[in-house]
């Protein structure tokens, strides 16, 4: 398959997401803009403008009706996928680092940053899907502050009302979405900050990446490590291939660390590993900086 280069952001990407059908690709960036593209030809369909800071995270519901975004401007925003209009804005005291829809599209979970005397927090909002989407509740359905290491990534788990989180210390955990109680944890899932968390299609397992140079597949119910993929570079993203026995890993040293070295030493590559045999099967080169996010769909693999 011939690669398609998408050019539409002025700064590095932070996250990419396909819709359920795989025909639309959404991208967020530090330039404060969200773009949507046709995945089959790379044509840019439109933009979602309104944030005043880096957009750290995005997610789209299964009906391709609503898009949600979290930003360094301390807001969580709900958008109409079709019109590009911002339907509702939630405001917080710190940046929103991660957002995700529930499997039934009825809820949104977000992680806000721990900074300047404010505790990191996890909030769950009930989404009103009636009408045009502008009538939303300002108050979260639940709100809690994880104790100990701050949460940096999150998603709704396979079991209803459970949220799986990845933490700065390398811990992963399950929280009750209603009470905020920590139900289960694996304190040593990674030895450094968890940089990404992506679920399998049925949410029975998930993959995490870390600055400790590893990616791991975990059982969603028990948090037990099932597979480990070890590399020689810090990882920023890990993704599970759709209907294929592979995982994609992306990373590379930060720009500050490689200013006096070659691109090869920076290891700006996307790596393909066999999901079962834990063997590296290929690499894609050509990036001029760290690979920040990766997401496969069918025969498509997208990275930056």
ZIURQUI-V915547 format. One record per run of one state. SS is the DSSP state (H for helix, E for strand, C for the rest). FROM is the first residue (numbers start at 0). TO is the last residue. If there is no record, write none. Layout:
# ZIURQUI-V915547
<<SS | FROM | TO> <SS | FROM | TO>>
This chain:
# ZIURQUI-V915547
<<C | 0 | 11> <E | 12 | 17> <C | 18 | 22> <E | 23 | 28> <C | 29 | 32> <E | 33 | 37> <C | 38 | 42> <E | 43 | 47> <C | 48 | 53> <E | 54 | 59> <C | 60 | 64> <E | 65 | 70> <C | 71 | 73> <E | 74 | 79> <C | 80 | 84> <E | 85 | 90> <C | 91 | 94> <E | 95 | 100> <C | 101 | 105> <E | 106 | 111> <C | 112 | 113> <E | 114 | 114> <C | 115 | 116> <E | 117 | 117> <C | 118 | 119> <E | 120 | 125> <C | 126 | 140> <E | 141 | 143> <C | 144 | 149> <E | 150 | 155> <C | 156 | 160> <E | 161 | 166> <C | 167 | 170> <E | 171 | 175> <C | 176 | 180> <E | 181 | 185> <C | 186 | 192> <E | 193 | 198> <C | 199 | 203> <E | 204 | 209> <C | 210 | 212> <E | 213 | 218> <C | 219 | 223> <E | 224 | 229> <C | 230 | 233> <E | 234 | 239> <C | 240 | 244> <E | 245 | 250> <C | 251 | 253> <H | 254 | 257> <C | 258 | 261> <H | 262 | 265> <C | 266 | 268> <E | 269 | 273> <C | 274 | 278> <E | 279 | 283> <C | 284 | 292> <E | 293 | 296> <C | 297 | 298> <E | 299 | 302> <C | 303 | 303>>
